[in-house]
Amino acid sequence: MQTTPLLDTLRQVQREDAIDVVIPVYNAPELTRRTIDSLYTRLGDRIAELVVWDDASQATTGEMLDSLRYPRLRVVHAEQNTGFGEAVNRAVASTRTPLVLVLNSDVEARGDFLSPLLDAMRRDPRLGSVSPAGNSLAGYDLGRYPRVHGYVPAYALWAYAFLVRRSAFDEVRGFDRSFGRGFYEDSDLSRRLLEKGWRLGIHPDAQLFHELHGSFKEVAEYREILARNRARYFERWPEATRQVLLVTGDQSLGELPAALRGEVEDVLRKGGAVQWLHAGAPRELLAIPMRSARLRLLPAARRILSRRRKRRRQFTDLWIVDGSPPLAARALARLGRYLAIDVRRISAAS
């Protein structure tokens, strides 16, 4: 009798190096079913146990979950909605493997994204969490960043999908439940993991599709939740409000002063962001979320002004390194002072 790949997967036995997988669920039954189907198709015996934590969803979602007949699947129906972070905490606490894969219910596995993540964890014992790449990180040119043990260093954790070391997660007591139903709880967890000396990363060789907020679309008050948790996060981590615009000539990253590279890393580590405008084409960026673009005066000025006008996270610092194009440096410095941005001139000497 012929069999389908899915049936073959269901008949596989659990591997010795299998890991537990956690999926917190709040409604969106179609996306959730697609996520679970894709995991069993692509990972199969890599799953020690799949814990689906139903965070008090509507009846249709609960009924769909109860109808599933996959092996090593455990569905938990919570009586009250606690939000993403606390749902993950409780689900992870109920698992057993040293590494746990946490996934949103709106992702789809289209290949073996797990093997590169496991390899990075084995090679770096201080790697606390590593996420797959994919459409959620399409805004980053991952080839521009250095690789460490296969992964790209990052100063942020992408909660839609991350393989976490249980010892690291337990050390910081998981997500902070005060963030409630979602937003910024992953940023807060990132800061606390980094404070304890754990490293975070993104693995370019691991690809996972994400529906992008598909699991949060049914939360009517999500804008209120976003605003409240943003304020809570920045009150706790005020250095994370820093947005640095770095302007240089055609120097590569290695040609910038060592002290400046250290300052950039410090901004990133504390949750801020750095955008590098350069006259040339730097070969490498330091770590995610540092970004870069070629320096052009008018687009740079518009970037500064548009952030102010649209009330996005505004630039707080303008660092101009010696050797920057003189006209652009003078004009941007004048604009920065006019907008009360902290403007610094930095010597190019090491």
C-alpha positions as CSV (number, residue, x, y, z in Angstrom):
1,M,0.0,0.0,0.0
2,Q,1.3,3.5,-0.9
3,T,1.8,5.9,1.9
4,T,2.1,9.7,2.0
5,P,5.0,11.6,3.5
6,L,2.8,12.7,6.4
7,L,1.8,9.1,7.2
8,D,5.4,8.1,7.1
9,T,6.2,10.9,9.5
10,L,3.5,9.8,11.9
11,R,4.9,6.3,12.0
12,Q,8.4,7.4,12.9
13,V,9.6,6.8,16.5
14,Q,11.1,9.6,18.6
15,R,14.8,10.2,18.2
16,E,17.2,10.4,21.2
17,D,18.0,14.0,20.4
18,A,14.4,15.1,20.0
19,I,13.2,18.3,21.7
20,D,10.0,19.6,23.2
21,V,8.1,22.2,21.2
22,V,5.7,24.7,22.7
23,I,3.0,26.6,20.8
24,P,0.8,29.1,22.7
25,V,-2.5,29.5,20.9
26,Y,-5.2,32.1,21.0
27,N,-7.9,31.6,18.4
28,A,-6.9,31.6,14.7
29,P,-7.7,27.9,14.3
30,E,-6.8,27.7,10.6
31,L,-3.3,29.1,11.0
32,T,-2.8,27.0,14.1
33,R,-3.7,23.8,12.2
34,R,-1.4,24.7,9.4
35,T,1.4,25.3,11.9
36,I,1.0,21.9,13.6
37,D,0.6,20.0,10.3
38,S,3.8,21.6,8.9
39,L,5.8,20.7,12.1
40,Y,4.9,17.0,12.0
41,T,5.5,16.9,8.3
42,R,9.0,18.6,8.5
43,L,10.2,17.6,11.9
44,G,8.4,14.4,12.7
45,D,10.6,12.3,15.1
46,R,12.6,15.4,16.1
47,I,9.6,16.3,18.3
48,A,9.8,14.7,21.8
49,E,6.5,16.3,22.7
50,L,4.4,19.1,21.2
51,V,2.7,21.1,23.9
52,V,-0.1,23.3,22.5
53,W,-1.2,25.7,25.2
54,D,-4.7,26.9,24.4
55,D,-4.9,30.3,26.1
56,A,-8.7,30.3,26.6
57,S,-9.5,30.5,22.9
58,Q,-13.0,30.4,21.5
59,A,-14.7,27.0,21.3
60,T,-13.9,26.5,17.6
61,T,-10.2,26.5,18.3
62,G,-10.5,24.2,21.2
63,E,-12.6,21.7,19.2
64,M,-10.1,21.8,16.4
65,L,-7.2,21.1,18.7
66,D,-9.1,18.2,20.4
67,S,-9.7,16.6,17.0
68,L,-6.0,16.3,16.2
69,R,-4.5,12.8,16.3
70,Y,-0.8,13.3,16.1
71,P,1.6,11.3,18.3
72,R,3.4,13.0,21.2
73,L,0.9,15.9,21.1
74,R,-0.5,17.3,24.4
75,V,-3.2,20.0,24.3
76,V,-3.7,22.1,27.5
77,H,-6.9,24.2,27.7
78,A,-6.3,27.2,30.1
79,E,-9.3,28.4,32.0
80,Q,-8.2,32.1,31.7
81,N,-6.3,34.1,29.1
82,T,-3.0,35.1,30.5
83,G,-1.3,36.4,27.4
84,F,1.6,35.1,25.3
85,G,4.4,35.4,27.9
86,E,2.7,33.6,30.8
87,A,1.3,31.0,28.5
88,V,4.9,30.2,27.3
89,N,6.2,30.2,30.8
90,R,3.6,27.6,31.9
91,A,4.0,25.5,28.8
92,V,7.8,25.5,29.1
93,A,7.6,24.5,32.8
94,S,5.6,21.4,31.8
95,T,8.3,20.2,29.3
96,R,11.4,18.1,30.0
97,T,14.1,18.6,27.3
98,P,17.2,20.9,27.9
99,L,16.3,22.8,24.7
100,V,12.8,23.9,24.0
101,L,11.5,25.3,20.7
102,V,8.9,28.0,21.2
103,L,6.7,28.9,18.2
104,N,3.9,31.3,17.4
105,S,0.7,29.6,16.1
106,D,1.0,31.5,12.8
107,V,4.3,30.0,11.4
108,E,4.8,27.4,8.7
109,A,7.7,25.0,8.4
110,R,8.7,24.5,4.8
111,G,11.9,22.7,5.4
112,D,14.2,21.5,8.2
113,F,14.8,24.7,10.1
114,L,15.7,23.0,13.3
115,S,19.0,21.3,12.5
116,P,21.0,24.6,12.1
117,L,19.5,25.9,15.4
118,L,20.5,22.7,17.3
119,D,24.0,22.8,15.7
120,A,24.5,26.4,16.9
121,M,23.4,25.5,20.4
122,R,25.8,22.6,20.6
123,R,28.7,24.7,19.4
124,D,28.2,27.7,21.7
125,P,27.3,26.8,25.3
126,R,26.6,30.4,26.1
127,L,24.0,30.8,23.4
128,G,20.8,31.3,25.3
129,S,18.4,31.6,22.4
130,V,18.6,31.4,18.6
131,S,15.9,32.1,16.1
132,P,15.4,31.0,12.5
133,A,15.6,33.6,9.7
134,G,12.7,34.0,7.2
135,N,10.3,36.7,6.1
136,S,10.2,38.3,9.5
137,L,13.8,39.3,9.1
138,A,13.7,40.2,5.5
139,G,14.7,43.8,6.4
140,Y,18.2,42.6,7.4
141,D,20.9,41.6,4.9
142,L,22.1,38.7,7.0
143,G,25.2,38.3,4.7
144,R,26.5,41.6,6.0
145,Y,26.9,40.4,9.6
146,P,29.6,38.2,11.1
147,R,28.8,34.6,11.9
148,V,29.7,33.0,15.2
149,H,29.3,29.2,15.4
150,G,27.1,29.5,12.3
151,Y,24.7,32.1,13.7
152,V,24.5,35.9,13.4
153,P,24.9,37.7,16.7
154,A,21.8,39.7,17.8
155,Y,20.8,41.9,20.7
156,A,17.2,41.0,20.4
157,L,15.1,37.9,20.6
158,W,12.4,37.2,18.0
159,A,9.6,35.6,20.0
160,Y,7.7,34.3,17.0
161,A,10.2,31.4,16.8
162,F,13.1,30.7,19.1
163,L,15.0,27.7,20.4
164,V,15.8,28.4,24.0
165,R,18.2,26.8,26.5
166,R,16.1,25.9,29.5
167,S,18.9,26.8,31.9
168,A,18.9,30.4,30.5
169,F,15.1,30.7,30.5
170,D,14.9,29.5,34.0
171,E,17.7,31.7,35.2
172,V,15.8,34.9,34.3
173,R,12.4,33.3,35.2
174,G,11.1,33.4,31.7
175,F,8.8,36.1,30.4
176,D,7.6,38.9,32.7
177,R,3.9,38.3,33.1
178,S,3.2,42.0,33.7
179,F,3.3,42.5,29.9
180,G,0.1,40.6,29.7
181,R,-1.3,39.7,26.4
182,G,1.7,40.7,24.3
183,F,4.2,43.2,22.8
184,Y,7.6,44.0,24.2
185,E,7.8,41.0,26.4
186,D,10.4,39.5,24.1
187,S,12.4,42.7,24.2
188,D,12.3,42.7,27.9
189,L,13.4,39.0,28.0
190,S,16.3,39.9,25.6
191,R,17.6,42.5,28.0
192,R,17.5,40.2,31.0
193,L,19.2,37.3,29.2
194,L,22.0,39.6,28.0
195,E,22.4,41.0,31.5
196,K,23.2,37.5,32.7
197,G,25.8,37.0,30.0
198,W,23.8,34.8,27.6
199,R,24.1,35.4,23.9
200,L,21.3,35.7,21.3
201,G,21.4,34.9,17.6
202,I,19.7,34.5,14.2
203,H,20.6,31.6,12.0
204,P,20.5,32.4,8.3
205,D,20.5,28.7,7.3
206,A,17.3,28.1,9.2
207,Q,14.2,29.4,7.3
208,L,10.7,29.7,8.7
209,F,7.6,31.4,7.3
210,H,5.7,33.7,9.6
211,E,2.2,35.1,8.9
212,L,3.3,38.4,10.7
213,H,0.8,39.1,13.5
214,G,-1.6,36.5,12.2
215,S,-2.1,35.2,15.8
216,F,-2.9,38.7,17.2
217,K,-5.4,39.9,14.6
218,E,-8.4,39.0,16.7
219,V,-7.4,41.1,19.7
220,A,-9.4,44.3,19.2
221,E,-7.5,46.4,21.8
222,Y,-4.1,45.5,20.5
223,R,-3.1,49.1,19.9
224,E,-3.9,50.0,23.5
225,I,-1.8,47.0,24.7
226,L,1.0,48.0,22.4
227,A,1.1,51.5,23.8
228,R,0.9,50.4,27.4
229,N,3.7,47.8,27.1
230,R,5.9,50.2,25.1
231,A,5.7,52.6,28.0
232,R,6.4,49.8,30.5
233,Y,9.4,48.6,28.6
234,F,11.1,52.0,28.1
235,E,10.5,52.9,31.8
236,R,12.3,49.7,32.8
237,W,15.0,50.0,30.2
238,P,15.5,53.8,29.5
239,E,18.7,53.2,27.5
240,A,16.7,51.3,24.9
241,T,15.2,54.6,23.7
242,R,18.6,55.5,22.2
243,Q,18.5,55.8,18.4
244,V,21.9,56.6,17.0
245,L,22.6,57.9,13.5
246,L,26.3,57.2,12.7
247,V,27.8,59.2,9.8
248,T,31.2,58.3,8.3
249,G,33.3,58.4,5.2
250,D,34.1,55.2,3.3
251,Q,35.7,53.4,6.3
252,S,34.9,49.8,6.8
253,L,33.8,48.5,10.2
254,G,37.3,47.4,11.1
255,E,38.7,50.8,10.2
256,L,36.5,52.7,12.7
257,P,38.1,53.5,16.1
258,A,37.9,50.6,18.5
259,A,36.3,52.9,21.1
260,L,33.6,53.8,18.7
261,R,32.8,50.2,17.9
262,G,32.6,49.5,21.6
263,E,30.1,52.4,22.0
264,V,28.0,51.0,19.2
265,E,27.9,47.6,20.7
266,D,26.9,49.1,24.1
267,V,24.0,50.9,22.5
268,L,22.8,47.7,20.8
269,R,23.3,45.6,24.0
270,K,21.1,48.0,26.0
271,G,18.3,47.8,23.5
272,G,19.0,50.8,21.3
273,A,19.5,50.9,17.6
274,V,22.2,52.2,15.3
275,Q,21.8,53.3,11.7
276,W,25.1,53.8,9.8
277,L,25.2,56.2,6.9
278,H,28.5,55.8,5.0
279,A,30.1,57.4,2.0
280,G,31.3,54.0,0.8
281,A,30.1,50.4,1.1
282,P,31.1,48.8,4.4
283,R,31.8,45.1,4.2
284,E,30.4,44.1,7.5
285,L,28.0,45.2,10.2
286,L,28.5,44.6,13.9
287,A,25.4,42.8,15.0
288,I,21.6,42.9,14.6
289,P,19.8,45.4,14.9
290,M,22.5,47.6,13.4
291,R,21.6,48.7,9.9
292,S,23.4,50.7,7.2
293,A,22.8,52.7,4.0
294,R,24.8,54.9,1.7
295,L,25.0,58.5,2.8
296,R,23.0,60.9,0.7
297,L,22.2,64.3,2.2
298,L,18.6,64.8,1.2
299,P,17.4,61.2,2.0
300,A,19.3,61.4,5.3
301,A,17.6,64.7,6.2
302,R,14.2,63.4,5.3
303,R,14.8,60.3,7.4
304,I,15.5,62.4,10.5
305,L,12.5,64.7,9.8
306,S,10.0,62.0,9.0
307,R,10.7,60.2,12.2
308,R,10.0,63.4,14.1
309,R,6.8,64.1,12.2
310,K,5.4,60.5,12.3
311,R,6.4,60.2,16.0
312,R,8.4,57.1,15.4
313,R,11.3,56.3,17.6
314,Q,13.2,59.5,17.0
315,F,17.0,59.8,16.7
316,T,18.5,60.8,20.0
317,D,22.2,60.9,18.9
318,L,24.0,62.0,15.8
319,W,27.6,60.8,15.7
320,I,29.8,62.3,12.9
321,V,33.2,60.7,12.4
322,D,36.1,62.7,10.9
323,G,36.4,62.0,7.2
324,S,32.6,62.2,6.6
325,P,31.7,64.2,3.4
326,P,32.0,67.9,4.7
327,L,28.8,69.3,3.2
328,A,26.6,66.4,4.5
329,A,28.3,66.5,7.9
330,R,27.7,70.3,8.3
331,A,24.1,70.2,7.1
332,L,23.2,67.1,9.3
333,A,24.9,68.6,12.3
334,R,22.9,71.8,11.9
335,L,19.7,69.9,11.5
336,G,20.4,67.7,14.5
337,R,21.1,70.7,16.8
338,Y,17.9,72.4,15.6
339,L,15.9,69.3,16.5
340,A,17.7,69.0,19.9
341,I,19.5,65.8,18.9
342,D,22.8,65.2,20.8
343,V,25.5,65.8,18.1
344,R,29.0,64.5,18.6
345,R,32.1,64.9,16.4
346,I,34.3,61.8,16.7
347,S,38.0,61.6,15.8
348,A,38.8,58.9,13.2
349,A,42.1,58.2,15.0
350,S,42.2,54.8,16.8
